[in-house]
Amino acid sequence: MANTPQAKKRIRRNERRAAINGARVSRIRTYVKKVELSLTTGDKDAAQAALKAAQPEIAKGVAHGVMHKNTAARKFARLTKAVAALG
């Protein structure tokens, strides 16, 4: 257990940051799921709109450090490829 004031503060800070980061990751997942849902329904216009909305969210995740840049690039590529295949 933490005894020093710094260690106690660090624990409090880590809990707050974990909550914020968890919310960010959840938000990214939601946007990606919207793209995947429109892909399964086969609606290309909705898929393109959802992809356009998801890309900045994924990029923000990279900027805030909750997602690795290569993971984001892979998600971009796979989702874009899937949307293009609907045509």
Gaussian input, Z-matrix of N, CA and C with variables (Angstrom, degrees):
# hf/3-21g

backbone

0 1
 N
 C     1     B1
 C     2     B2     1     A1
 N     3     B3     2     A2     1     D1
 C     4     B4     3     A3     2     D2
 C     5     B5     4     A4     3     D3
 N     6     B6     5     A5     4     D4
 C     7     B7     6     A6     5     D5
 C     8     B8     7     A7     6     D6
 N     9     B9     8     A8     7     D7
 C    10    B10     9     A9     8     D8
 C    11    B11    10    A10     9     D9
 N    12    B12    11    A11    10    D10
 C    13    B13    12    A12    11    D11
 C    14    B14    13    A13    12    D12
 N    15    B15    14    A14    13    D13
 C    16    B16    15    A15    14    D14
 C    17    B17    16    A16    15    D15
 N    18    B18    17    A17    16    D16
 C    19    B19    18    A18    17    D17
 C    20    B20    19    A19    18    D18
 N    21    B21    20    A20    19    D19
 C    22    B22    21    A21    20    D20
 C    23    B23    22    A22    21    D21
 N    24    B24    23    A23    22    D22
 C    25    B25    24    A24    23    D23
 C    26    B26    25    A25    24    D24
 N    27    B27    26    A26    25    D25
 C    28    B28    27    A27    26    D26
 C    29    B29    28    A28    27    D27
 N    30    B30    29    A29    28    D28
 C    31    B31    30    A30    29    D29
 C    32    B32    31    A31    30    D30
 N    33    B33    32    A32    31    D31
 C    34    B34    33    A33    32    D32
 C    35    B35    34    A34    33    D33
 N    36    B36    35    A35    34    D34
 C    37    B37    36    A36    35    D35
 C    38    B38    37    A37    36    D36
 N    39    B39    38    A38    37    D37
 C    40    B40    39    A39    38    D38
 C    41    B41    40    A40    39    D39
 N    42    B42    41    A41    40    D40
 C    43    B43    42    A42    41    D41
 C    44    B44    43    A43    42    D42
 N    45    B45    44    A44    43    D43
 C    46    B46    45    A45    44    D44
 C    47    B47    46    A46    45    D45
 N    48    B48    47    A47    46    D46
 C    49    B49    48    A48    47    D47
 C    50    B50    49    A49    48    D48
 N    51    B51    50    A50    49    D49
 C    52    B52    51    A51    50    D50
 C    53    B53    52    A52    51    D51
 N    54    B54    53    A53    52    D52
 C    55    B55    54    A54    53    D53
 C    56    B56    55    A55    54    D54
 N    57    B57    56    A56    55    D55
 C    58    B58    57    A57    56    D56
 C    59    B59    58    A58    57    D57
 N    60    B60    59    A59    58    D58
 C    61    B61    60    A60    59    D59
 C    62    B62    61    A61    60    D60
 N    63    B63    62    A62    61    D61
 C    64    B64    63    A63    62    D62
 C    65    B65    64    A64    63    D63
 N    66    B66    65    A65    64    D64
 C    67    B67    66    A66    65    D65
 C    68    B68    67    A67    66    D66
 N    69    B69    68    A68    67    D67
 C    70    B70    69    A69    68    D68
 C    71    B71    70    A70    69    D69
 N    72    B72    71    A71    70    D70
 C    73    B73    72    A72    71    D71
 C    74    B74    73    A73    72    D72
 N    75    B75    74    A74    73    D73
 C    76    B76    75    A75    74    D74
 C    77    B77    76    A76    75    D75
 N    78    B78    77    A77    76    D76
 C    79    B79    78    A78    77    D77
 C    80    B80    79    A79    78    D78
 N    81    B81    80    A80    79    D79
 C    82    B82    81    A81    80    D80
 C    83    B83    82    A82    81    D81
 N    84    B84    83    A83    82    D82
 C    85    B85    84    A84    83    D83
 C    86    B86    85    A85    84    D84
 N    87    B87    86    A86    85    D85
 C    88    B88    87    A87    86    D86
 C    89    B89    88    A88    87    D87
 N    90    B90    89    A89    88    D88
 C    91    B91    90    A90    89    D89
 C    92    B92    91    A91    90    D90
 N    93    B93    92    A92    91    D91
 C    94    B94    93    A93    92    D92
 C    95    B95    94    A94    93    D93
 N    96    B96    95    A95    94    D94
 C    97    B97    96    A96    95    D95
 C    98    B98    97    A97    96    D96
 N    99    B99    98    A98    97    D97
 C   100   B100    99    A99    98    D98
 C   101   B101   100   A100    99    D99
 N   102   B102   101   A101   100   D100
 C   103   B103   102   A102   101   D101
 C   104   B104   103   A103   102   D102
 N   105   B105   104   A104   103   D103
 C   106   B106   105   A105   104   D104
 C   107   B107   106   A106   105   D105
 N   108   B108   107   A107   106   D106
 C   109   B109   108   A108   107   D107
 C   110   B110   109   A109   108   D108
 N   111   B111   110   A110   109   D109
 C   112   B112   111   A111   110   D110
 C   113   B113   112   A112   111   D111
 N   114   B114   113   A113   112   D112
 C   115   B115   114   A114   113   D113
 C   116   B116   115   A115   114   D114
 N   117   B117   116   A116   115   D115
 C   118   B118   117   A117   116   D116
 C   119   B119   118   A118   117   D117
 N   120   B120   119   A119   118   D118
 C   121   B121   120   A120   119   D119
 C   122   B122   121   A121   120   D120
 N   123   B123   122   A122   121   D121
 C   124   B124   123   A123   122   D122
 C   125   B125   124   A124   123   D123
 N   126   B126   125   A125   124   D124
 C   127   B127   126   A126   125   D125
 C   128   B128   127   A127   126   D126
 N   129   B129   128   A128   127   D127
 C   130   B130   129   A129   128   D128
 C   131   B131   130   A130   129   D129
 N   132   B132   131   A131   130   D130
 C   133   B133   132   A132   131   D131
 C   134   B134   133   A133   132   D132
 N   135   B135   134   A134   133   D133
 C   136   B136   135   A135   134   D134
 C   137   B137   136   A136   135   D135
 N   138   B138   137   A137   136   D136
 C   139   B139   138   A138   137   D137
 C   140   B140   139   A139   138   D138
 N   141   B141   140   A140   139   D139
 C   142   B142   141   A141   140   D140
 C   143   B143   142   A142   141   D141
 N   144   B144   143   A143   142   D142
 C   145   B145   144   A144   143   D143
 C   146   B146   145   A145   144   D144
 N   147   B147   146   A146   145   D145
 C   148   B148   147   A147   146   D146
 C   149   B149   148   A148   147   D147
 N   150   B150   149   A149   148   D148
 C   151   B151   150   A150   149   D149
 C   152   B152   151   A151   150   D150
 N   153   B153   152   A152   151   D151
 C   154   B154   153   A153   152   D152
 C   155   B155   154   A154   153   D153
 N   156   B156   155   A155   154   D154
 C   157   B157   156   A156   155   D155
 C   158   B158   157   A157   156   D156
 N   159   B159   158   A158   157   D157
 C   160   B160   159   A159   158   D158
 C   161   B161   160   A160   159   D159
 N   162   B162   161   A161   160   D160
 C   163   B163   162   A162   161   D161
 C   164   B164   163   A163   162   D162
 N   165   B165   164   A164   163   D163
 C   166   B166   165   A165   164   D164
 C   167   B167   166   A166   165   D165
 N   168   B168   167   A167   166   D166
 C   169   B169   168   A168   167   D167
 C   170   B170   169   A169   168   D168
 N   171   B171   170   A170   169   D169
 C   172   B172   171   A171   170   D170
 C   173   B173   172   A172   171   D171
 N   174   B174   173   A173   172   D172
 C   175   B175   174   A174   173   D173
 C   176   B176   175   A175   174   D174
 N   177   B177   176   A176   175   D175
 C   178   B178   177   A177   176   D176
 C   179   B179   178   A178   177   D177
 N   180   B180   179   A179   178   D178
 C   181   B181   180   A180   179   D179
 C   182   B182   181   A181   180   D180
 N   183   B183   182   A182   181   D181
 C   184   B184   183   A183   182   D182
 C   185   B185   184   A184   183   D183
 N   186   B186   185   A185   184   D184
 C   187   B187   186   A186   185   D185
 C   188   B188   187   A187   186   D186
 N   189   B189   188   A188   187   D187
 C   190   B190   189   A189   188   D188
 C   191   B191   190   A190   189   D189
 N   192   B192   191   A191   190   D190
 C   193   B193   192   A192   191   D191
 C   194   B194   193   A193   192   D192
 N   195   B195   194   A194   193   D193
 C   196   B196   195   A195   194   D194
 C   197   B197   196   A196   195   D195
 N   198   B198   197   A197   196   D196
 C   199   B199   198   A198   197   D197
 C   200   B200   199   A199   198   D198
 N   201   B201   200   A200   199   D199
 C   202   B202   201   A201   200   D200
 C   203   B203   202   A202   201   D201
 N   204   B204   203   A203   202   D202
 C   205   B205   204   A204   203   D203
 C   206   B206   205   A205   204   D204
 N   207   B207   206   A206   205   D205
 C   208   B208   207   A207   206   D206
 C   209   B209   208   A208   207   D207
 N   210   B210   209   A209   208   D208
 C   211   B211   210   A210   209   D209
 C   212   B212   211   A211   210   D210
 N   213   B213   212   A212   211   D211
 C   214   B214   213   A213   212   D212
 C   215   B215   214   A214   213   D213
 N   216   B216   215   A215   214   D214
 C   217   B217   216   A216   215   D215
 C   218   B218   217   A217   216   D216
 N   219   B219   218   A218   217   D217
 C   220   B220   219   A219   218   D218
 C   221   B221   220   A220   219   D219
 N   222   B222   221   A221   220   D220
 C   223   B223   222   A222   221   D221
 C   224   B224   223   A223   222   D222
 N   225   B225   224   A224   223   D223
 C   226   B226   225   A225   224   D224
 C   227   B227   226   A226   225   D225
 N   228   B228   227   A227   226   D226
 C   229   B229   228   A228   227   D227
 C   230   B230   229   A229   228   D228
 N   231   B231   230   A230   229   D229
 C   232   B232   231   A231   230   D230
 C   233   B233   232   A232   231   D231
 N   234   B234   233   A233   232   D232
 C   235   B235   234   A234   233   D233
 C   236   B236   235   A235   234   D234
 N   237   B237   236   A236   235   D235
 C   238   B238   237   A237   236   D236
 C   239   B239   238   A238   237   D237
 N   240   B240   239   A239   238   D238
 C   241   B241   240   A240   239   D239
 C   242   B242   241   A241   240   D240
 N   243   B243   242   A242   241   D241
 C   244   B244   243   A243   242   D242
 C   245   B245   244   A244   243   D243
 N   246   B246   245   A245   244   D244
 C   247   B247   246   A246   245   D245
 C   248   B248   247   A247   246   D246
 N   249   B249   248   A248   247   D247
 C   250   B250   249   A249   248   D248
 C   251   B251   250   A250   249   D249
 N   252   B252   251   A251   250   D250
 C   253   B253   252   A252   251   D251
 C   254   B254   253   A253   252   D252
 N   255   B255   254   A254   253   D253
 C   256   B256   255   A255   254   D254
 C   257   B257   256   A256   255   D255
 N   258   B258   257   A257   256   D256
 C   259   B259   258   A258   257   D257
 C   260   B260   259   A259   258   D258

   B1=1.4632
   B2=1.5184
   B3=1.3297
   B4=1.4567
   B5=1.5247
   B6=1.3299
   B7=1.4602
   B8=1.5194
   B9=1.3076
   B10=1.4596
   B11=1.5241
   B12=1.3322
   B13=1.4709
   B14=1.5324
   B15=1.3658
   B16=1.4653
   B17=1.5215
   B18=1.3295
   B19=1.4619
   B20=1.5296
   B21=1.3353
   B22=1.4749
   B23=1.5260
   B24=1.3290
   B25=1.4592
   B26=1.5268
   B27=1.3285
   B28=1.4579
   B29=1.5299
   B30=1.3166
   B31=1.4692
   B32=1.5334
   B33=1.3479
   B34=1.4732
   B35=1.5287
   B36=1.3297
   B37=1.4607
   B38=1.5233
   B39=1.3312
   B40=1.4623
   B41=1.5260
   B42=1.3238
   B43=1.4683
   B44=1.5244
   B45=1.3454
   B46=1.4690
   B47=1.5243
   B48=1.3313
   B49=1.4636
   B50=1.5329
   B51=1.3276
   B52=1.4658
   B53=1.5259
   B54=1.3218
   B55=1.4705
   B56=1.5314
   B57=1.3227
   B58=1.4654
   B59=1.5266
   B60=1.3264
   B61=1.4655
   B62=1.5240
   B63=1.3257
   B64=1.4587
   B65=1.5103
   B66=1.3304
   B67=1.4575
   B68=1.5335
   B69=1.3251
   B70=1.4697
   B71=1.5290
   B72=1.3168
   B73=1.4667
   B74=1.5264
   B75=1.3312
   B76=1.4612
   B77=1.5302
   B78=1.3244
   B79=1.4630
   B80=1.5330
   B81=1.3275
   B82=1.4680
   B83=1.5266
   B84=1.3277
   B85=1.4653
   B86=1.5192
   B87=1.3316
   B88=1.4571
   B89=1.5228
   B90=1.3311
   B91=1.4721
   B92=1.5272
   B93=1.3256
   B94=1.4678
   B95=1.5301
   B96=1.3340
   B97=1.4686
   B98=1.5289
   B99=1.3348
   B100=1.4622
   B101=1.5270
   B102=1.3380
   B103=1.4723
   B104=1.5204
   B105=1.3236
   B106=1.4647
   B107=1.5260
   B108=1.3259
   B109=1.4632
   B110=1.5307
   B111=1.3284
   B112=1.4598
   B113=1.5248
   B114=1.3310
   B115=1.4693
   B116=1.5247
   B117=1.3293
   B118=1.4630
   B119=1.5250
   B120=1.3364
   B121=1.4580
   B122=1.5240
   B123=1.3374
   B124=1.4577
   B125=1.5176
   B126=1.3187
   B127=1.4648
   B128=1.5281
   B129=1.3293
   B130=1.4698
   B131=1.5255
   B132=1.3260
   B133=1.4720
   B134=1.5307
   B135=1.3362
   B136=1.4651
   B137=1.5261
   B138=1.3211
   B139=1.4660
   B140=1.5226
   B141=1.3224
   B142=1.4664
   B143=1.5308
   B144=1.3270
   B145=1.4613
   B146=1.5279
   B147=1.3310
   B148=1.4653
   B149=1.5218
   B150=1.3237
   B151=1.4655
   B152=1.5193
   B153=1.3283
   B154=1.4665
   B155=1.5312
   B156=1.3312
   B157=1.4690
   B158=1.5229
   B159=1.3381
   B160=1.4718
   B161=1.5248
   B162=1.3235
   B163=1.4645
   B164=1.5307
   B165=1.3331
   B166=1.4673
   B167=1.5279
   B168=1.3280
   B169=1.4715
   B170=1.5246
   B171=1.3304
   B172=1.4622
   B173=1.5299
   B174=1.3356
   B175=1.4671
   B176=1.5322
   B177=1.3247
   B178=1.4675
   B179=1.5231
   B180=1.3254
   B181=1.4606
   B182=1.5171
   B183=1.3218
   B184=1.4690
   B185=1.5251
   B186=1.3205
   B187=1.4669
   B188=1.5316
   B189=1.3215
   B190=1.4632
   B191=1.5230
   B192=1.3155
   B193=1.4577
   B194=1.5126
   B195=1.3331
   B196=1.4647
   B197=1.5180
   B198=1.3343
   B199=1.4577
   B200=1.5212
   B201=1.3238
   B202=1.4594
   B203=1.5241
   B204=1.3311
   B205=1.4638
   B206=1.5252
   B207=1.3315
   B208=1.4643
   B209=1.5272
   B210=1.3201
   B211=1.4665
   B212=1.5255
   B213=1.3304
   B214=1.4627
   B215=1.5234
   B216=1.3248
   B217=1.4659
   B218=1.5197
   B219=1.3226
   B220=1.4693
   B221=1.5304
   B222=1.3353
   B223=1.4641
   B224=1.5253
   B225=1.3457
   B226=1.4672
   B227=1.5162
   B228=1.3294
   B229=1.4610
   B230=1.5270
   B231=1.3103
   B232=1.4671
   B233=1.5238
   B234=1.3431
   B235=1.4619
   B236=1.5288
   B237=1.3380
   B238=1.4659
   B239=1.5174
   B240=1.3209
   B241=1.4604
   B242=1.5271
   B243=1.3532
   B244=1.4621
   B245=1.5314
   B246=1.3375
   B247=1.4591
   B248=1.5278
   B249=1.3231
   B250=1.4706
   B251=1.5229
   B252=1.3353
   B253=1.4613
   B254=1.5315
   B255=1.3192
   B256=1.4767
   B257=1.5287
   B258=1.3326
   B259=1.4620
   B260=1.4977
   A1=109.00
   A2=115.69
   A3=120.99
   A4=110.36
   A5=115.38
   A6=120.40
   A7=112.60
   A8=117.28
   A9=119.47
   A10=110.42
   A11=115.65
   A12=118.56
   A13=112.66
   A14=116.86
   A15=118.96
   A16=111.05
   A17=115.87
   A18=119.76
   A19=111.00
   A20=115.99
   A21=119.59
   A22=110.67
   A23=115.63
   A24=119.77
   A25=110.29
   A26=116.63
   A27=121.50
   A28=110.56
   A29=117.21
   A30=121.38
   A31=109.91
   A32=116.24
   A33=119.74
   A34=110.29
   A35=116.24
   A36=121.75
   A37=111.35
   A38=116.28
   A39=120.41
   A40=111.37
   A41=117.02
   A42=120.18
   A43=110.79
   A44=116.74
   A45=119.88
   A46=111.13
   A47=116.47
   A48=120.63
   A49=110.91
   A50=116.94
   A51=120.50
   A52=110.45
   A53=116.57
   A54=120.31
   A55=110.68
   A56=116.51
   A57=121.03
   A58=110.29
   A59=116.09
   A60=120.35
   A61=111.30
   A62=116.95
   A63=120.82
   A64=111.47
   A65=116.30
   A66=120.80
   A67=110.24
   A68=116.47
   A69=120.18
   A70=111.14
   A71=116.51
   A72=120.58
   A73=109.85
   A74=116.32
   A75=120.88
   A76=110.61
   A77=116.72
   A78=121.66
   A79=110.36
   A80=116.47
   A81=120.80
   A82=109.93
   A83=116.40
   A84=120.61
   A85=111.19
   A86=116.72
   A87=120.98
   A88=110.87
   A89=116.65
   A90=120.39
   A91=111.09
   A92=116.95
   A93=120.62
   A94=110.01
   A95=116.25
   A96=120.04
   A97=111.24
   A98=116.94
   A99=120.00
   A100=110.33
   A101=116.01
   A102=119.94
   A103=109.18
   A104=116.90
   A105=120.97
   A106=111.58
   A107=117.02
   A108=120.85
   A109=110.68
   A110=116.54
   A111=118.88
   A112=111.13
   A113=117.53
   A114=120.59
   A115=110.55
   A116=116.34
   A117=119.42
   A118=111.76
   A119=116.66
   A120=118.72
   A121=111.46
   A122=116.36
   A123=120.42
   A124=114.08
   A125=117.23
   A126=121.30
   A127=109.20
   A128=115.94
   A129=120.38
   A130=112.52
   A131=117.59
   A132=119.89
   A133=111.19
   A134=115.65
   A135=119.51
   A136=110.72
   A137=116.28
   A138=120.46
   A139=110.76
   A140=116.84
   A141=120.22
   A142=111.05
   A143=116.31
   A144=119.93
   A145=110.79
   A146=116.06
   A147=119.90
   A148=110.75
   A149=116.95
   A150=120.70
   A151=110.80
   A152=115.95
   A153=120.42
   A154=110.68
   A155=117.15
   A156=121.34
   A157=111.64
   A158=116.88
   A159=120.67
   A160=112.63
   A161=117.03
   A162=119.66
   A163=113.51
   A164=120.66
   A165=118.40
   A166=113.27
   A167=116.79
   A168=119.38
   A169=110.77
   A170=116.24
   A171=120.37
   A172=109.69
   A173=116.54
   A174=120.43
   A175=110.81
   A176=117.10
   A177=120.65
   A178=110.78
   A179=115.91
   A180=119.58
   A181=111.40
   A182=116.51
   A183=120.86
   A184=109.38
   A185=117.04
   A186=121.31
   A187=111.56
   A188=116.43
   A189=120.43
   A190=112.62
   A191=117.01
   A192=120.14
   A193=115.97
   A194=118.28
   A195=119.55
   A196=111.56
   A197=116.66
   A198=120.96
   A199=108.35
   A200=116.06
   A201=120.76
   A202=109.48
   A203=116.53
   A204=119.81
   A205=112.42
   A206=117.65
   A207=119.54
   A208=111.38
   A209=116.70
   A210=120.82
   A211=109.29
   A212=116.12
   A213=120.61
   A214=110.42
   A215=116.59
   A216=120.20
   A217=110.64
   A218=116.35
   A219=120.58
   A220=110.68
   A221=116.69
   A222=120.29
   A223=110.80
   A224=116.63
   A225=120.45
   A226=110.50
   A227=115.53
   A228=121.18
   A229=111.35
   A230=116.82
   A231=120.17
   A232=111.93
   A233=115.94
   A234=118.44
   A235=111.36
   A236=116.37
   A237=120.53
   A238=110.47
   A239=116.47
   A240=121.64
   A241=111.21
   A242=115.78
   A243=120.08
   A244=110.97
   A245=116.98
   A246=120.56
   A247=109.85
   A248=117.15
   A249=121.15
   A250=111.20
   A251=116.98
   A252=121.38
   A253=111.50
   A254=117.82
   A255=120.52
   A256=111.24
   A257=116.46
   A258=121.28
   A259=113.80
   D1=147.36
   D2=-178.44
   D3=-70.67
   D4=133.90
   D5=178.82
   D6=-110.32
   D7=-33.94
   D8=-175.96
   D9=-83.70
   D10=153.45
   D11=178.04
   D12=-58.82
   D13=-37.61
   D14=179.88
   D15=-63.29
   D16=-42.20
   D17=-178.29
   D18=-65.71
   D19=-38.42
   D20=178.01
   D21=-65.73
   D22=-41.74
   D23=178.58
   D24=-64.76
   D25=-40.60
   D26=180.00
   D27=-61.34
   D28=-40.09
   D29=178.42
   D30=-63.13
   D31=-45.70
   D32=179.06
   D33=-60.91
   D34=-44.56
   D35=-178.60
   D36=-63.81
   D37=-43.10
   D38=179.82
   D39=-62.48
   D40=-37.90
   D41=178.32
   D42=-64.76
   D43=-42.46
   D44=178.56
   D45=-64.43
   D46=-44.73
   D47=-179.11
   D48=-64.81
   D49=-38.68
   D50=179.66
   D51=-62.87
   D52=-39.10
   D53=178.47
   D54=-65.31
   D55=-43.08
   D56=-179.88
   D57=-65.44
   D58=-46.46
   D59=-178.96
   D60=-65.38
   D61=-37.35
   D62=177.20
   D63=-62.32
   D64=-39.66
   D65=178.27
   D66=-65.92
   D67=-39.13
   D68=179.16
   D69=-64.22
   D70=-45.39
   D71=-179.40
   D72=-63.96
   D73=-40.87
   D74=179.10
   D75=-62.58
   D76=-40.93
   D77=179.30
   D78=-62.98
   D79=-42.35
   D80=178.49
   D81=-62.51
   D82=-45.60
   D83=179.85
   D84=-59.47
   D85=-39.84
   D86=-179.90
   D87=-61.75
   D88=-44.90
   D89=179.54
   D90=-64.28
   D91=-40.23
   D92=179.60
   D93=-66.19
   D94=-39.22
   D95=179.09
   D96=-64.56
   D97=-34.61
   D98=177.90
   D99=-63.13
   D100=-40.13
   D101=177.60
   D102=-64.57
   D103=-47.58
   D104=-177.91
   D105=-63.00
   D106=-37.19
   D107=178.84
   D108=-64.78
   D109=-43.97
   D110=179.30
   D111=-69.72
   D112=-25.30
   D113=174.77
   D114=-69.03
   D115=-41.32
   D116=-178.93
   D117=-69.14
   D118=-31.96
   D119=177.59
   D120=-77.81
   D121=-18.51
   D122=177.15
   D123=84.81
   D124=14.60
   D125=-179.73
   D126=-89.26
   D127=102.02
   D128=-174.52
   D129=-66.52
   D130=-40.51
   D131=-179.58
   D132=-63.03
   D133=-44.21
   D134=178.66
   D135=-65.79
   D136=-37.85
   D137=179.45
   D138=-64.71
   D139=-42.35
   D140=178.89
   D141=-65.18
   D142=-41.37
   D143=178.92
   D144=-65.50
   D145=-41.90
   D146=179.24
   D147=-66.15
   D148=-38.66
   D149=178.14
   D150=-65.02
   D151=-41.09
   D152=179.17
   D153=-63.42
   D154=-33.52
   D155=177.45
   D156=-77.34
   D157=-32.22
   D158=-175.94
   D159=-76.40
   D160=-33.45
   D161=-175.47
   D162=-58.35
   D163=-48.08
   D164=178.23
   D165=-64.78
   D166=-31.57
   D167=178.54
   D168=-66.14
   D169=-42.78
   D170=177.83
   D171=-64.12
   D172=-41.84
   D173=179.29
   D174=-63.16
   D175=-37.97
   D176=176.82
   D177=-64.53
   D178=-37.18
   D179=177.53
   D180=-60.91
   D181=-39.53
   D182=177.17
   D183=-66.76
   D184=-44.79
   D185=-177.87
   D186=-62.68
   D187=-34.98
   D188=-179.24
   D189=-88.21
   D190=-4.44
   D191=174.34
   D192=84.18
   D193=16.35
   D194=178.81
   D195=-94.15
   D196=-6.85
   D197=179.97
   D198=-143.68
   D199=140.81
   D200=178.33
   D201=-73.37
   D202=146.48
   D203=-175.34
   D204=-64.16
   D205=-32.62
   D206=178.85
   D207=-72.48
   D208=-34.06
   D209=175.73
   D210=-63.19
   D211=-43.58
   D212=179.36
   D213=-64.10
   D214=-42.96
   D215=-179.91
   D216=-62.76
   D217=-39.23
   D218=178.58
   D219=-64.95
   D220=-42.04
   D221=178.18
   D222=-63.74
   D223=-45.46
   D224=176.26
   D225=-53.45
   D226=-51.21
   D227=-174.49
   D228=-62.70
   D229=-46.68
   D230=-176.88
   D231=-67.20
   D232=-42.51
   D233=179.57
   D234=-67.24
   D235=-41.55
   D236=179.41
   D237=-62.66
   D238=-43.05
   D239=179.58
   D240=-62.68
   D241=-40.97
   D242=-179.68
   D243=-67.39
   D244=-40.12
   D245=179.14
   D246=-66.12
   D247=-41.42
   D248=-179.91
   D249=-65.48
   D250=-30.70
   D251=-178.87
   D252=-71.41
   D253=-17.83
   D254=179.64
   D255=-67.31
   D256=-29.30
   D257=-174.55
   D258=-57.51

